[in-house]
Amino acid sequence: MSMPKNEVMSEAANAWRIYLKALEKSIKLIDSQIKEASKMAGVCTDEWCQATEHYIDDLANALFSIHEPRWIGKEDSDKLKELKRRVHDLYADYRAVYKKVA
């Protein structure tokens, strides 16, 4: 029994959107941690800084290694581009906090 092409593409598009939403949620979580750390210098210990930098690196690797499927719509494509910009900004915010306590 085979699945119709439309159903396959619909499932793939749904999985794509779920993955992007999970990445966006991760970016928001790290962003809130960085904002909190910028207000409290004691939070940014070496361990915290290293872990945060690794999380940002992992997110950046996940976002920038994604092959953008040709079948995604403009909205999904724009969302991916936005997330890439946000992770870049997130790293800049992290570096600002790191410099403040270093």
C-alpha positions in Angstrom: 0.0 0.0 0.0 1.5 3.3 -1.0 0.9 6.8 0.3 -0.3 9.4 -2.1 2.3 12.1 -3.0 0.2 14.9 -1.4 0.0 13.0 1.9 3.7 12.3 1.9 4.5 16.0 1.2 2.0 17.1 3.9 3.6 14.8 6.5 7.1 16.1 5.6 6.0 19.7 5.7 4.4 19.2 9.1 7.5 17.5 10.4 9.6 20.4 9.1 7.4 23.0 10.9 7.6 21.0 14.1 11.4 20.9 13.9 11.6 24.7 13.2 9.2 25.4 16.2 11.4 23.3 18.5 14.5 25.2 17.3 12.7 28.5 17.9 11.7 27.4 21.4 15.3 26.5 22.2 16.5 29.9 21.0 13.9 31.6 23.2 15.1 29.6 26.2 18.7 30.4 25.8 17.9 34.0 25.1 16.0 34.3 28.4 19.0 32.7 30.2 21.4 35.2 28.6 19.2 38.1 29.5 19.0 36.9 33.1 22.8 36.4 33.2 23.3 40.0 31.9 21.5 41.3 35.0 23.4 39.1 37.5 27.1 38.8 36.9 27.4 35.9 39.4 25.4 33.6 37.1 28.0 33.6 34.4 30.4 31.2 35.8 33.0 29.5 33.6 30.8 26.3 33.6 27.7 28.3 32.7 29.5 30.2 29.9 30.9 27.1 28.4 27.6 25.3 28.5 25.8 28.3 27.0 28.3 28.6 24.2 28.0 24.9 23.4 24.2 25.2 23.3 24.4 28.1 20.9 27.0 26.3 18.8 24.7 23.2 18.6 21.7 25.4 17.6 23.8 27.2 15.0 25.0 23.9 13.6 21.5 22.6 13.4 20.1 25.7 11.7 22.9 26.3 9.3 23.3 22.6 8.2 19.6 22.4 7.3 19.1 21.8 3.6 16.1 24.0 2.7 13.8 21.7 0.8 12.5 23.1 -2.5 8.9 22.2 -1.6 8.7 24.4 1.5 6.7 27.6 1.2 7.9 31.2 1.5 6.6 31.4 5.1 8.7 28.4 6.2 11.7 29.7 4.2 11.4 33.1 5.9 11.1 31.4 9.3 14.4 29.5 8.7 16.1 32.7 7.7 14.8 34.5 10.8 16.0 31.8 13.1 19.4 31.9 11.6 19.5 35.7 12.2 18.3 35.2 15.8 20.9 32.6 16.6 23.6 35.0 15.2 22.2 37.8 17.5 22.0 35.3 20.4 25.7 34.6 20.1 26.4 38.4 20.0 24.4 38.8 23.2 26.2 36.0 24.8 29.6 37.4 23.9 28.5 40.8 25.4 27.6 39.1 28.7 30.8 37.0 28.7 32.9 40.2 28.2 31.2 41.9 31.0 32.2 39.2 33.5 35.5 38.2 32.1 
